[in-house]
C-alpha cells in the first residue's frame, strides 16, 4: 500500500480510502465489519463516513453507517492507527438530521450538534478529518459544469471555519476538510484561515473519474500548489466504469437496480464514453474497474481514492488496482477518449 501526506498535516493516509456509505442499507453490520477487516489487512488506514449515510438518505437509516464503523472500532481496537473521516451535511431539506427538525445548515449550533452525534455513533473521542459534505451557501452541486448563481442567505465562511476551529481546540477534531467544493470555495477557506488564524483545510473530497475529470479545471492547480489533498470519490462512476451495466444489464442488488439514482451517468455522451472506456480496458486485457481506479490513483494531485463495495469480491478487485501501473499506450488511449468525450458526467 502506498501512503501519502494528507495536506500539510504530516499524517500519512493510504492511497485508497474505504468508503462506507453502503453500510446499514446494502450491507449489514457483519458485512461492513468484514470489509473493514479486509481493508485493514491490506494496509488501508483511512475510512470515510458521513452523518447522512447510508445512501440513499432516509430518516429510518440515518446514522447507521457511522454506528457500524463505531462498533468495529470498539471491537477491533487500533483507533490510533486508523484515520477516521466523516462529514456534516450542508444546506439541505433533510429535516431528520437535527433534533429540532430544522433544515440543516452550517451554523455554530448545528455543527456542534452534528459532531457530537458523529462522535457518539463512531464510539470515539475525536474525529481525524471532519469535512463539510457540501457548501452551506445556496448553489448547484451536481450534474453541471457551468456556474449557476443562486441567491440565498448563508453563514460566512470565516464563521463556519471559526466553529470548526473550536472543535480542533477542544480536541474533538484533528483536521478539517471540504467536499463538493469549487475553486472559489477552496480559496475562500484558505484565505479565512490565513487572515483569522483558523485551521487550514487539509483536503477536498470531490468526484474524480474517467468520465468526470472536471477537477482538473482550476481545482487541480489550486490543490497542488496549496497542498490541499484531493480525496477523489466515485472513481468507478458509481459502478458504471466496471462495465456491469453494459448493454442495459441490471445486476441484482446493484445500486442502479435498487435505487435508480445514477442519472448523471446516463445523459448525453455519458453512456458512449463509459462503453468506450470499458471496451478499452478489455482490449488491453485489463479489468475495467482496476483500470479506472489505477488511472485516478496515479494522478499527481490525488492523495487518496475513495472506493466502496457491496461484496468482498468487489473490494478485493478494487484494492488490487494499486498493483496495476497503466502502460503509456493505455494512458494515451485514455487521453484520446477524453478528447472525444470530455467530462460527460459531471
N, C-alpha and C positions, 0 to 999 in steps of 0.2 A: 504494500500500500504506500502510495505517495502522500506526503504530508506537506501542507503549505501554510504560510502565516496568514492568520485572519487579520486583515487590515494592518494596523500598526501595533497590535496588541502584544506581539511576542508569542502568542498562543498558536500552536500548530494544529490544524484540523485536517482530517483525511480528505483526499481528492474526491471521494464520494461521500455524500451525506445521506443517511437513511430518512426518507420522508415517511411520515406515519399517518397520513390523512385517511387511509382506509381502515385503520384500527377502530373498532367499535361499531362498524357497519358492515363492510365487506369482509373484514377479518375479526375473528373472535379474540378474546384476551390471550388464549393459549397460542393462537396463530401469530398474534403480534409479538408475544414473548419469544416464539421460535425464530421469527425474523430478526429480532433484536439480538438474540443469542448468536445467530449465524453471522450477522453483521459484525459483532464484536470479535468473533473468532477470526474473521477475515481482515481485521485491522481497522474497521470503521469506528472512529471515536466521536462522531458528530451525528446528532439526532435533531430533527426539526419537527415541531408540532405547532399548534395554534389553539387559542381558546375556542375558535369556531368549529374545529374538526370534531367528528369526521365529516367528509364531504360526500354528497351534498348536505349543506347545513340544515338541521331540523331541531326544533326545541327539545324533542324527546331524546336525541342522541348527543346534543351539545356537551362537550367536555369529556366524552368517553375516551377520546384519543389520549389526552393528557393523563387521564386516570390509568390507562393501560400502561403507558410509559412509566408512570409513577409506581405501580405495583411491581414492574420489572426492576426498576432502580432499587426499590426496597428489598426485593428478594435476591438480587444478584450482587449488590454492592458495587464497588468501583466507581462511586459517584465522582471522586476527584479526578478520574481518568476519562470521564465522559463529558463532552461538550454538549450541553442541552440548550437548544434554541426553541423559543416559542414566540407567539405573536399576539398582539392585541388588534382587534378589528378597527377599521377606520369608520368613516361616515357610512351608515347602512340603515336599512329598515328592519333589521333583525332584532325585534324588541325583546326577545327572550334572553339576550346576553346579560342584561343588567337587572338587578333585583327589583328596581322600581319600574321596570318596563320601558324605560326611556330608550329612544333610538341612540345607539352607540355613537359617541364622539370621543375625541382625544382630549377631553378636559382633565384637569388635575384629579378631580374626584373619580372620574371613570377609569383613568389609568391606574389609580391606586386600588380601586375595587377589582379591576381585571387582573392585576399582577398578584393580588392576594389569592384570587381564585385559582390562578395557574399554579402558584406555589403549593397550595393545598392539594390540588389534584396530582401534581407531579411528586408529591411527598418529598420535597426538598426545601432547604433554607435559602437557596439562591438559584437564579437563572443565569446561565453563562452569557447568552445572547438574547436580548429582548428586542423584538422587531415590531415596527408599525406595519401591520399587514397590508394596508393601503392608506392613502392620504386622508387626512381629516377634511381637507378642502374639497369642494364640490367639483368633480371632474370625471371625464370618461376614462376608464382604466383599461378595459379590454376591447378587443375587436376594432382596431382602427389605428392608423399611423398618424393621421393629421390631428393637430391640437384643436380641440373644441372648447372654447371658453364658456364656462358656466358660472354665473354669479351666485354667491351664497355666503352666508356668514361662516367664518372659520376661526379656529383657535390659532393664534400666531405661532409660528414655528419656534420662536425663542421660548414661548411659554410651554409648549409641548416638550421641548428639549430640557427646559428647566425642571419639569416634573420628573423626567427620566433621570436627570442629574441627582435628584433627591433619592431616587431608588438606588442609584450607584453609591451615593454617600452612605446610605443606610445598609449597604452590603446585600441588598436583595437582588441586585442585578450587577453583573460584572461589566458587560459591554452592551452597546445599543446599535441597532441597525434599522434599515428601511426595507420596504418591499413594494413592488409595483410602483416605483417612483420614476420621475422624469429628470432630465439633466438640470432643469431649474430647481427642482426639489432638492436634489443632492447638493448642489452648490449652496443653496439657502441654508441647509442644515450645517454644512461645513462653515459657512460664514458666521452663523449664530454661535457655533461652538467657539470659534476664534474670538469673536467680539465680546462674549459674555463669560468666558472661562467655563464652558459647559462640556460635557462628554462629547468626544468626536465620534461620529458614526464609523463603525468598523466595517459595515457590509451593506450590500443591497441585494435583495432577493427578487430577481425578475426572471421572466420566461426567457429561455435561450435554447434554440434547437435549430435543426436544418431548415425548417420552414418558417422560422421566426428568428431572424438574426438582427432585428431592429435595434437591439442593444448596441450593436456596432456603430450605430449612427449617433454620435455625440457622447453617449454614456461610456463607451469603452475607453476613450481618451481620458475623460474625467477620472474614472475609477483607477485607471492605470497610473496616471500622474499623481493622483491624490492618495493612492494606496488604500482604496476602499474596495473590499473584496466582493466580487460577484459570486453569489450563490445561485447558480442557474437552475431554475426549476423547469419541469416538463421537457427534459432532454429527449424524451420519446414522443413528444407531441400527444400526451395523454393516451399513448398506446398505438397511435396511427403509424408511427415510424417503425414499429415492429413488423408491420405487414399483416397483422391479424385481421384487419378489416378490409383487406383487398377483395375486390370483386363482390362487394356488398355483404361479406361474411359478418355474422353476428355471433361470436363465440358465447356460449352460456356463461353467465356470471361476469361478463366484461362490463366495463363502465358504460359503454355505448348501449349494450343490451339492457342493462338495469335502469339507467337514468337518462339516456339520450340528451346529454348536456354538452356535447362536444361540437357545437355548431361552427366554431371558428375554423375547424379543420375540414369543413365540407363546403366552403364557399369559393366562388371564382376559380382560381387556378390551384387551390389547395389540393384537391384530390389528384390532379395531374402531377403536381410536384411530388407529393408523397409517393405515388406509384413509381415515379421515375427514380427516386432515391432508393426505394425498396428493390427495384429491378437492378440498380447499380450494385447494391450490396451482393445480390445473388449472382450477378455476372462475375464478380470477383471472388466468389466463394466465401463471402462474409455473412455472418448473422446480421440482419438489418438493425436489430436493437443494439448490438455491440458496435456496429459502425457509427450509429447515431451518437451513442454515449462517448465513444472514443474521440469523435470529432469535437464534441462540446468540451470534454475534459482537456483537450490538447490546446485550446485557445489560450494565449498568454494572459488575458485579463480574467480568466475563470479560475477562481480559487477552489470551488467545490461544486460538483453537480449533485443535485438532489434527486435521488432515484426512489421510486416507490413500486411496490409489487403486491400482488394479492396471493401469490404462491411462492414457496421456497424455490421451486424450479426457476421461476422468473427472476427471483432475486439472485440466484447463483449465476444465471446468464448475464444479468446486468453488472454484477461485481467483476465478473471475468473480463468485461470490456476493457478494464485497465491494463490487461496483459496485451492488448492489441495496439500496435503502432501502425497507423494508416500509412501505406506507401504513398510516395509523391504522386504517382499516376492516379491513385484513387482520390487524393485531395484535389488534383487538377480537375477530375471529372465532377467532383462536388461543386467546385467553383463555377464550372460551366453551367451546371443545373441551376445554381443560384443566380447566375446572369439571366438564364432563360425564365426563371420563376422567382423573382426577388421578393422575399418576405410575404408569401401569400396568406399566411395565417397569423397575423399579429394579435 
